[in-house]
Amino acid sequence: MAGKRIFFFLVTLISGFYAFAEPEWVLKKDKDGIRVYTAAVPGSDFRMVKAEMTIKANLSQVAALLSDVSRHPQWVYNIKEASILKRMGPMEFVYYSEVSAPWPASNRDFVVNFKMSQPSLGILVIDSHCEPGMLPEMAKKVRVTFSISHWVITSQGDGAVKIDYSIQFDPAGSVPAWVINTFISDGPYKTFKNLRERVSMPEYSRAHFDFLKEK
């Protein structure tokens, strides 16, 4: 049980995403309209993870929810603290986040570059990666130095969007890889369930981003 909790605090919506070469995905969980896959990473003991689902929402709603960093602790699994450090424009910012760890593990924290783009009509892409050197390391916390993730939110043209999310990361410190890999499907599943519930809240359903064009 302790091992499972350790994984949960590590696999969360660590903001940020990156386009991976297509690996051999293995379906690990298919429940409540949410599918979670894992795949081996050459040269790494840690598996990458992918989650997908279709929900009633539009691109601006999802963008508003994901970029509302200060509220990540309310729905991203085991996020303790989150705040924006620097804004480079309406589509890009850098934020800090701390992930709660069960005793005796140390909390993890990370600094993430979060960037939105729209490569074509009806598609929102969000890429994120760690920038650990932007903030001094803090006592009693382990700084995550490697995390790349990739969101693709695609309008379905009927008031729904399909969400595809993938992440590859190294939790740093001394957490065994087998602990992470054993429970890798549970964290993304719980976070996606929370995302689906929160995206319809008024502050997100009324959101509008001028740079986003719906299908």
Backbone bond lengths (Angstrom), bond angles and torsions (degrees), N, CA, C in turn:
res aa  C-N    CA-C-N  psi(-1)  N-CA   C-N-CA  omega(-1)  CA-C   N-CA-C  phi
1 M - - - 1.470 - - 1.518 111.38 -
2 A 1.349 116.78 -41.46 1.463 119.29 178.32 1.517 110.69 -61.33
3 G 1.348 116.45 -40.26 1.455 119.90 178.99 1.517 111.69 -62.56
4 K 1.314 115.90 -38.60 1.459 120.19 179.54 1.515 111.08 -65.16
5 R 1.341 116.64 -40.95 1.464 119.86 178.92 1.520 110.69 -65.03
6 I 1.336 116.41 -37.58 1.463 119.15 179.03 1.514 110.15 -61.79
7 F 1.327 116.78 -41.40 1.469 117.44 178.70 1.524 111.37 -64.51
8 F 1.340 116.29 -42.80 1.458 119.64 -176.93 1.523 111.60 -57.02
9 F 1.322 117.11 -41.01 1.453 117.64 -176.82 1.522 110.93 -71.31
10 L 1.338 117.57 -22.08 1.464 119.77 -177.50 1.516 112.40 -87.72
11 V 1.347 117.54 -39.02 1.461 119.63 -177.93 1.516 108.83 -94.10
12 T 1.293 117.92 95.77 1.441 124.43 179.52 1.515 106.72 -138.14
13 L 1.416 112.90 -176.79 1.446 116.20 178.55 1.492 107.68 -74.99
14 I 1.370 118.17 68.52 1.454 121.00 174.33 1.511 104.22 -67.02
15 S 1.218 116.73 97.94 1.434 119.20 -170.93 1.498 112.16 -41.48
16 G 1.316 117.15 146.53 1.440 122.02 172.50 1.490 112.16 115.81
17 F 1.323 114.19 144.22 1.440 117.36 -176.91 1.513 112.77 -149.40
18 Y 1.363 116.85 158.20 1.459 121.71 -172.39 1.522 109.11 -146.72
19 A 1.326 117.33 141.60 1.464 121.50 -178.25 1.524 110.05 -79.01
20 F 1.333 116.52 114.41 1.443 121.06 -178.02 1.528 110.03 -94.86
21 A 1.332 116.50 152.51 1.456 120.18 165.85 1.524 106.61 -61.02
22 E 1.330 116.99 138.80 1.465 120.40 -171.47 1.529 110.83 -64.12
23 P 1.324 117.70 112.92 1.470 121.42 178.98 1.520 110.97 -87.96
24 E 1.309 116.63 -176.17 1.463 122.07 176.02 1.530 108.09 -91.59
25 W 1.321 116.00 96.14 1.458 120.85 -176.42 1.526 110.62 -78.86
26 V 1.332 115.30 140.65 1.463 122.51 176.88 1.528 107.95 -119.25
27 L 1.330 116.78 124.31 1.465 121.15 -179.55 1.525 110.00 -69.51
28 K 1.347 115.94 124.13 1.456 121.96 -179.02 1.518 112.90 -109.70
29 K 1.313 117.78 -28.79 1.466 120.73 -179.04 1.521 108.56 -149.01
30 D 1.337 115.76 134.67 1.460 122.39 176.96 1.526 106.19 -139.60
31 K 1.339 115.77 95.20 1.460 120.44 -172.24 1.528 109.93 -151.62
32 D 1.329 116.53 139.43 1.469 122.16 176.06 1.526 112.18 55.46
33 G 1.319 117.07 34.58 1.462 120.11 178.75 1.513 114.30 77.05
34 I 1.322 117.94 8.91 1.467 123.28 -179.72 1.523 108.87 -115.15
35 R 1.321 116.19 129.42 1.452 121.23 176.94 1.521 109.25 -116.16
36 V 1.335 115.57 134.55 1.463 121.51 179.27 1.524 108.29 -125.08
37 Y 1.324 115.39 130.69 1.461 122.35 -178.84 1.526 109.19 -122.06
38 T 1.332 116.39 157.40 1.457 121.13 170.87 1.522 108.67 -131.13
39 A 1.340 114.77 161.74 1.460 120.22 178.85 1.519 108.92 -152.43
40 A 1.322 116.02 148.35 1.453 121.09 176.58 1.522 110.19 -70.87
41 V 1.335 115.56 149.10 1.465 122.51 178.27 1.525 108.14 -115.43
42 P 1.327 118.39 118.19 1.472 119.61 179.19 1.530 111.51 -55.69
43 G 1.321 116.37 129.29 1.456 121.05 177.60 1.504 115.36 81.46
44 S 1.341 118.15 4.77 1.465 121.36 -179.49 1.521 110.15 -130.27
45 D 1.336 116.84 145.84 1.462 121.49 175.41 1.525 111.92 -82.22
46 F 1.332 117.06 -13.68 1.456 121.69 -176.65 1.528 110.53 -98.81
47 R 1.319 115.65 133.90 1.460 120.70 179.37 1.530 110.20 -82.38
48 M 1.329 116.20 150.91 1.458 120.23 172.07 1.521 108.18 -87.74
49 V 1.324 115.84 161.43 1.459 120.88 -176.10 1.521 109.79 -133.83
50 K 1.318 115.28 148.02 1.467 122.27 178.36 1.516 108.72 -135.81
51 A 1.327 116.58 139.74 1.465 121.25 176.57 1.519 108.89 -131.55
52 E 1.331 116.47 150.23 1.457 120.31 -179.62 1.527 110.10 -150.20
53 M 1.325 115.57 147.97 1.458 121.92 174.67 1.521 108.89 -164.62
54 T 1.317 116.97 164.80 1.464 123.73 174.62 1.520 107.82 -118.42
55 I 1.355 116.70 131.88 1.463 121.30 -177.09 1.519 110.29 -134.97
56 K 1.323 115.97 163.05 1.457 121.58 173.59 1.523 108.72 -81.29
57 A 1.306 116.79 108.38 1.467 122.68 -179.00 1.521 107.67 -176.61
58 N 1.335 115.55 174.21 1.458 119.72 172.00 1.527 108.85 -121.44
59 L 1.320 116.13 176.60 1.463 120.35 -175.02 1.526 111.91 -61.43
60 S 1.335 116.90 -42.44 1.463 120.07 -177.80 1.523 111.37 -64.73
61 Q 1.318 117.85 -36.58 1.464 120.51 177.79 1.517 111.09 -60.10
62 V 1.317 116.56 -48.56 1.460 120.55 -178.36 1.523 110.30 -66.31
63 A 1.337 117.47 -41.76 1.459 120.78 178.61 1.530 110.67 -61.38
64 A 1.330 116.59 -41.10 1.463 120.56 -179.25 1.519 111.29 -65.31
65 L 1.324 117.08 -42.20 1.461 120.92 -179.81 1.531 111.35 -65.36
66 L 1.321 116.90 -47.74 1.460 120.32 -176.77 1.519 112.64 -68.23
67 S 1.333 116.96 -31.93 1.463 119.85 -178.62 1.528 113.12 -88.50
68 D 1.329 117.70 -1.79 1.465 122.29 176.31 1.532 108.41 -84.65
69 V 1.321 114.88 70.46 1.466 121.88 -167.30 1.522 113.11 -61.58
70 S 1.311 118.19 -39.78 1.463 120.21 -175.53 1.532 112.43 -62.92
71 R 1.330 117.26 -18.21 1.459 120.72 178.58 1.527 113.28 -99.24
72 H 1.300 118.21 2.51 1.465 119.68 176.81 1.534 112.52 -53.50
73 P 1.352 119.62 -37.78 1.466 118.38 179.52 1.528 114.01 -60.60
74 Q 1.327 117.38 -17.74 1.455 120.14 -178.47 1.529 112.99 -80.58
75 W 1.355 117.18 -16.73 1.467 117.27 -175.74 1.530 115.13 -144.91
76 V 1.310 118.91 -21.67 1.461 120.20 177.32 1.518 107.96 -81.87
77 Y 1.308 117.60 126.83 1.462 122.04 -168.58 1.523 112.20 -57.27
78 N 1.346 114.92 121.07 1.461 125.40 174.06 1.527 115.73 66.60
79 I 1.326 118.02 14.84 1.462 119.29 172.37 1.533 108.23 -73.88
80 K 1.320 116.53 125.39 1.460 122.10 -178.23 1.514 111.94 -92.18
81 E 1.322 117.30 -38.30 1.466 122.11 -174.36 1.520 108.92 -150.61
82 A 1.332 117.44 144.61 1.459 120.81 177.17 1.522 109.10 -156.09
83 S 1.317 116.30 139.05 1.469 120.35 179.30 1.525 109.94 -158.50
84 I 1.320 116.21 149.89 1.455 121.91 178.78 1.525 108.98 -81.03
85 L 1.320 116.28 132.43 1.457 122.37 179.80 1.525 112.30 -96.22
86 K 1.323 116.64 -36.56 1.467 120.03 -174.11 1.519 109.56 -156.88
87 R 1.325 116.22 136.31 1.464 121.78 175.40 1.526 109.79 -109.01
88 M 1.316 115.61 129.21 1.456 120.55 175.89 1.522 112.34 -100.72
89 G 1.324 117.08 -4.75 1.453 122.64 -178.27 1.511 109.44 155.70
90 P 1.340 118.31 -177.87 1.465 120.64 -177.26 1.525 113.71 -67.60
91 M 1.340 117.27 -15.74 1.458 120.34 -174.98 1.532 113.49 -111.68
92 E 1.345 117.22 -1.78 1.452 118.73 -175.47 1.528 111.20 -148.25
93 F 1.333 116.11 137.73 1.459 120.87 175.30 1.532 109.22 -156.35
94 V 1.325 115.22 168.79 1.461 122.38 175.47 1.524 107.76 -117.63
95 Y 1.319 117.33 135.17 1.459 119.28 -179.47 1.529 111.25 -134.70
96 Y 1.320 114.46 161.20 1.464 123.39 178.07 1.525 108.98 -111.85
97 S 1.328 116.82 143.66 1.451 120.17 177.11 1.526 109.96 -148.05
98 E 1.326 114.83 145.18 1.465 121.56 176.04 1.525 108.85 -118.53
99 V 1.333 115.48 137.29 1.456 121.61 -179.06 1.523 108.95 -111.33
100 S 1.319 117.17 126.39 1.463 121.53 -179.71 1.528 110.76 -70.97
101 A 1.329 115.38 136.46 1.460 121.29 178.25 1.519 109.48 -119.60
102 P 1.327 117.42 141.30 1.459 120.09 175.78 1.525 110.33 -71.02
103 W 1.324 116.11 146.00 1.462 120.56 176.62 1.532 109.00 -58.32
104 P 1.331 119.48 139.34 1.472 127.72 10.49 1.531 114.08 -98.92
105 A 1.332 117.87 10.01 1.463 120.04 -178.87 1.525 110.48 -70.44
106 S 1.325 116.46 152.12 1.468 122.03 176.41 1.523 109.89 -85.58
107 N 1.331 116.20 146.89 1.455 119.56 174.24 1.526 110.16 -58.98
108 R 1.309 116.04 147.59 1.458 122.02 172.58 1.523 108.96 -99.81
109 D 1.329 116.10 148.82 1.458 119.52 170.33 1.516 108.87 -137.62
110 F 1.323 115.92 162.49 1.452 119.98 -175.87 1.523 110.21 -155.65
111 V 1.315 115.03 153.75 1.458 123.03 174.53 1.522 106.33 -116.08
112 V 1.326 116.72 125.85 1.464 121.25 -169.47 1.520 111.53 -126.59
113 N 1.326 115.68 134.35 1.458 122.11 168.73 1.524 108.13 -88.68
114 F 1.329 116.63 124.94 1.465 124.02 -174.72 1.524 107.81 -119.49
115 K 1.328 117.72 119.84 1.465 120.30 -175.36 1.523 110.99 -135.28
116 M 1.340 115.66 126.23 1.456 122.23 177.78 1.522 110.10 -100.30
117 S 1.332 115.94 149.48 1.461 121.27 175.15 1.520 108.87 -153.23
118 Q 1.335 115.34 162.55 1.463 119.95 175.60 1.524 108.72 -128.73
119 P 1.335 117.11 95.05 1.460 120.72 -176.95 1.520 113.93 -69.21
120 S 1.345 116.32 -25.33 1.460 120.02 178.12 1.522 109.46 -158.38
121 L 1.311 116.11 166.49 1.460 121.59 -177.20 1.524 111.01 -56.02
122 G 1.334 115.65 130.78 1.454 120.44 175.08 1.513 115.32 81.17
123 I 1.325 117.30 10.30 1.465 120.18 -179.61 1.530 110.01 -129.87
124 L 1.319 117.02 128.66 1.461 123.72 173.46 1.520 108.30 -112.51
125 V 1.331 115.96 128.92 1.460 121.69 177.82 1.525 108.57 -117.72
126 I 1.314 116.70 135.00 1.467 121.77 176.63 1.529 108.04 -127.37
127 D 1.328 115.11 123.03 1.455 121.27 177.33 1.517 109.15 -116.49
128 S 1.318 115.64 139.46 1.458 120.75 179.09 1.517 110.28 -140.07
129 H 1.329 115.05 151.49 1.459 120.59 175.34 1.521 108.57 -154.39
130 C 1.315 116.10 156.43 1.462 121.15 -179.72 1.524 111.15 -73.46
131 E 1.320 114.94 142.18 1.460 122.85 171.13 1.531 107.03 -129.86
132 P 1.329 117.59 71.36 1.465 121.79 -170.37 1.521 114.67 -62.27
133 G 1.328 118.07 -25.86 1.456 120.44 -176.57 1.515 114.71 -78.15
134 M 1.326 118.33 -4.24 1.458 120.67 -177.54 1.518 112.91 -77.14
135 L 1.326 117.14 -11.93 1.458 120.93 -178.18 1.526 108.16 -144.31
136 P 1.337 118.43 133.01 1.468 120.10 178.96 1.521 111.44 -58.09
137 E 1.327 117.04 145.17 1.454 120.78 177.28 1.526 110.44 -65.82
138 M 1.321 115.88 148.50 1.455 121.75 -174.85 1.525 111.20 -109.09
139 A 1.309 116.18 147.83 1.458 121.65 -178.29 1.528 111.18 -60.63
140 K 1.315 116.30 140.12 1.459 124.50 175.08 1.527 113.54 67.19
141 K 1.336 117.07 15.98 1.462 121.37 175.08 1.523 108.77 -128.05
142 V 1.323 115.81 144.36 1.461 121.21 178.12 1.530 108.16 -99.35
143 R 1.317 116.44 121.38 1.463 121.14 -178.02 1.538 110.79 -81.16
144 V 1.308 116.48 122.63 1.462 121.73 174.19 1.525 107.89 -75.18
145 T 1.319 116.77 126.15 1.464 120.28 -175.97 1.522 113.14 -108.16
146 F 1.349 116.73 -13.65 1.466 118.90 -179.92 1.516 110.41 -134.81
147 S 1.322 116.32 117.68 1.455 122.93 173.32 1.520 107.76 -160.19
148 I 1.313 117.49 124.76 1.461 121.99 175.31 1.522 107.89 -129.97
149 S 1.302 116.51 135.09 1.451 119.46 -177.72 1.518 111.06 -143.91
150 H 1.300 114.98 164.35 1.467 120.80 -169.91 1.526 108.90 -149.09
151 W 1.337 116.00 123.29 1.467 122.10 172.80 1.525 108.48 -109.31
152 V 1.318 116.62 138.79 1.464 122.17 167.40 1.521 106.62 -128.65
153 I 1.325 116.24 115.08 1.467 121.80 178.84 1.517 106.88 -111.00
154 T 1.315 116.62 118.33 1.468 121.86 -172.50 1.518 110.08 -117.23
155 S 1.336 115.90 122.87 1.463 120.76 176.90 1.524 110.04 -66.83
156 Q 1.338 115.91 134.48 1.459 121.24 179.29 1.525 112.41 -94.78
157 G 1.341 116.89 -3.37 1.459 120.74 176.37 1.512 114.94 78.70
158 D 1.324 118.67 6.35 1.465 121.94 -178.67 1.527 110.78 -133.82
159 G 1.343 116.42 32.51 1.452 120.76 -178.13 1.508 113.56 78.60
160 A 1.315 116.71 18.06 1.460 121.29 179.75 1.524 109.87 -131.83
161 V 1.312 115.55 158.47 1.459 121.41 174.73 1.527 109.12 -132.72
162 K 1.311 115.72 148.46 1.466 121.49 173.09 1.525 107.14 -100.36
163 I 1.320 116.34 130.76 1.460 121.74 -178.64 1.520 109.45 -112.07
164 D 1.319 115.95 124.21 1.458 122.82 174.44 1.522 108.18 -120.01
165 Y 1.316 116.60 127.63 1.463 122.38 -176.75 1.520 109.84 -133.09
166 S 1.317 116.90 134.70 1.466 120.06 175.68 1.518 109.11 -138.74
167 I 1.334 115.47 148.93 1.452 119.87 -178.83 1.523 110.11 -148.76
168 Q 1.321 114.44 141.46 1.458 122.62 172.21 1.523 106.82 -127.81
169 F 1.339 117.35 132.27 1.450 118.95 -175.26 1.525 110.45 -155.92
170 D 1.306 114.77 164.98 1.463 122.86 172.35 1.526 106.41 -126.63
171 P 1.334 118.77 119.15 1.465 120.87 -174.86 1.520 114.65 -70.85
172 A 1.341 117.23 -8.74 1.473 121.70 -179.50 1.524 110.15 65.18
173 G 1.312 115.92 172.32 1.452 119.28 -179.79 1.513 111.94 72.53
174 S 1.331 116.52 -153.24 1.464 121.53 -170.44 1.523 114.23 -112.68
175 V 1.339 118.62 20.06 1.467 120.00 178.63 1.527 109.04 -70.79
176 P 1.331 119.33 124.24 1.464 121.42 -178.00 1.531 112.14 -63.74
177 A 1.315 115.78 141.82 1.462 120.23 -179.38 1.523 111.81 -61.49
178 W 1.346 117.52 -34.63 1.457 119.39 -177.78 1.521 111.88 -64.09
179 V 1.333 117.25 -30.37 1.466 120.44 177.69 1.525 109.68 -65.89
180 I 1.319 115.91 -46.50 1.464 120.79 178.76 1.519 110.52 -61.08
181 N 1.339 116.70 -49.97 1.456 121.05 -172.52 1.525 112.87 -69.73
182 T 1.329 117.71 -28.32 1.460 120.48 -177.89 1.521 112.56 -65.71
183 F 1.332 116.67 -37.91 1.464 120.59 -173.63 1.532 112.47 -115.43
184 I 1.314 116.04 27.65 1.463 120.04 -168.07 1.527 114.45 -68.40
185 S 1.323 118.44 -19.60 1.463 119.32 -176.91 1.524 113.34 -86.64
186 D 1.336 118.54 -18.50 1.462 121.13 -171.00 1.531 113.98 -75.41
187 G 1.333 117.41 -43.42 1.456 119.91 -178.40 1.519 113.98 -60.25
188 P 1.353 119.16 -52.64 1.462 120.52 178.26 1.531 112.78 -59.98
189 Y 1.321 116.76 -36.31 1.463 120.09 178.83 1.525 111.31 -61.32
190 K 1.322 117.10 -47.09 1.462 120.53 -179.51 1.531 111.18 -66.08
191 T 1.312 117.43 -39.19 1.456 120.60 179.36 1.531 111.11 -66.41
192 F 1.327 117.28 -40.89 1.464 120.50 178.44 1.530 111.25 -64.45
193 K 1.325 117.26 -38.03 1.459 119.80 176.74 1.527 110.34 -60.71
194 N 1.319 117.06 -44.04 1.462 121.15 178.74 1.523 111.42 -65.31
195 L 1.330 116.67 -40.23 1.467 120.30 178.52 1.521 110.43 -58.83
196 R 1.314 116.93 -46.08 1.464 121.44 -178.35 1.526 111.48 -61.43
197 E 1.321 117.20 -36.13 1.462 120.60 179.94 1.528 112.06 -73.11
198 R 1.334 117.30 -38.08 1.461 120.92 -172.68 1.526 114.14 -84.14
199 V 1.326 117.71 -23.68 1.458 119.49 -172.00 1.530 112.73 -64.96
200 S 1.317 117.75 -20.10 1.458 121.07 179.77 1.529 113.12 -89.08
201 M 1.336 117.99 1.05 1.460 120.52 177.67 1.529 109.84 -61.57
202 P 1.355 118.41 147.39 1.475 121.40 -174.07 1.526 114.48 -52.60
203 E 1.341 118.05 -40.41 1.456 119.48 -177.51 1.519 112.81 -65.32
204 Y 1.339 117.44 -20.58 1.459 120.90 177.50 1.522 111.76 -99.27
205 S 1.327 117.33 -37.45 1.469 119.73 -179.04 1.530 111.73 -67.18
206 R 1.336 117.05 -23.27 1.467 120.83 177.85 1.532 112.90 -93.75
207 A 1.323 117.21 -1.85 1.467 120.90 -175.11 1.522 111.37 -69.72
208 H 1.337 114.50 149.06 1.470 120.06 176.68 1.522 109.05 -147.37
209 F 1.314 116.55 130.08 1.455 123.06 175.50 1.522 108.28 -113.71
210 D 1.318 117.24 121.08 1.451 121.28 -177.23 1.525 112.81 -59.98
211 F 1.325 117.27 -30.49 1.457 119.41 -176.16 1.533 112.92 -80.42
212 L 1.342 117.37 -6.43 1.456 120.87 -179.63 1.526 111.28 -100.76
213 K 1.296 116.54 127.47 1.463 122.78 178.37 1.525 108.45 -112.90
214 E 1.347 115.18 118.59 1.454 120.16 179.24 1.527 109.86 -73.01
215 K 1.308 115.60 160.82 1.459 121.25 -179.65 1.521 110.04 -71.92
